[in-house]
């Protein structure tokens, strides 16, 4: 039986999401993503301190708390992305 991944809006704030669930995939542009930029931009913003740092869940798994991403999205909507 196939299980679908819940959409970002259905996840609790304590859940974790990986990069592929946050940014758009150029190979599948029809799949919506909560963040309007590419993986490279995501990591650049993390490095510059403009986006929350992810948590290292294991040696090969890095993910963001949904609550942190939602807080960033709210702040970006209130203040404009360039100031966040």
C-alpha positions as CSV (number, residue, x, y, z in Angstrom):
1,X,0.0,0.0,0.0
2,X,1.4,3.4,-1.0
3,X,1.5,6.1,1.7
4,X,1.5,9.7,0.6
5,X,3.6,12.3,2.4
6,X,1.5,14.9,4.2
7,X,1.6,18.3,2.7
8,X,3.6,21.0,4.5
9,X,0.4,22.6,5.8
10,X,-0.7,19.4,7.5
11,X,2.5,18.8,9.4
12,X,2.8,19.7,13.1
13,X,5.3,22.4,14.0
14,X,7.5,19.8,15.7
15,X,7.9,17.8,12.6
16,X,11.0,17.8,10.4
17,X,11.2,18.4,6.7
18,X,14.1,17.8,4.4
19,X,15.3,20.0,1.5
20,X,13.3,18.2,-1.1
21,X,10.1,19.0,0.8
22,X,10.9,22.7,1.1
23,X,12.1,23.9,-2.3
24,X,10.9,23.5,-5.8
25,X,12.1,20.7,-8.0
26,X,13.0,21.9,-11.5
27,X,12.2,18.4,-12.8
28,X,8.7,18.4,-11.3
29,X,7.6,22.0,-11.4
30,X,3.9,21.0,-10.9
31,X,4.7,19.9,-7.3
32,X,4.1,22.8,-5.0
33,X,6.8,23.8,-2.5
34,X,6.6,26.1,0.5
35,X,9.7,28.0,-0.4
36,X,9.9,30.0,-3.7
37,X,13.6,29.4,-4.4
38,X,16.1,26.7,-5.4
39,X,18.2,24.4,-3.2
40,X,21.3,26.6,-3.9
41,X,19.5,29.7,-2.7
42,X,18.2,27.8,0.4
43,X,21.8,26.9,1.5
44,X,23.1,30.4,0.6
45,X,20.5,31.9,2.9
46,X,21.3,29.5,5.7
47,X,25.0,30.3,5.4
48,X,24.2,34.1,5.5
49,X,22.0,33.6,8.5
50,X,18.8,34.7,6.6
51,X,17.1,31.3,7.0
52,X,17.0,29.0,10.0
53,X,19.8,26.4,10.3
54,X,18.8,22.8,9.9
55,X,19.2,20.1,12.4
56,X,21.6,17.2,11.8
57,X,19.4,14.2,12.5
58,X,22.1,11.7,11.6
59,X,25.3,11.6,9.6
60,X,23.4,11.7,6.3
61,X,20.1,13.4,7.3
62,X,19.7,17.1,7.6
63,X,16.2,18.6,8.2
64,X,14.4,21.7,9.3
65,X,11.7,22.0,12.0
66,X,8.4,22.9,10.4
67,X,7.7,25.5,13.1
68,X,11.0,27.3,12.3
69,X,10.2,27.4,8.6
70,X,6.7,28.6,9.3
71,X,8.0,31.4,11.5
72,X,10.4,32.4,8.8
73,X,7.6,32.5,6.2
74,X,5.5,34.7,8.5
75,X,8.4,37.1,9.1
76,X,9.1,37.2,5.3
77,X,5.4,38.0,4.6
78,X,5.4,40.8,7.3
79,X,8.7,42.4,6.5
80,X,9.5,41.5,2.9
81,X,11.9,38.8,2.0
82,X,14.9,41.1,1.5
83,X,14.9,42.1,5.1
84,X,14.6,38.6,6.6
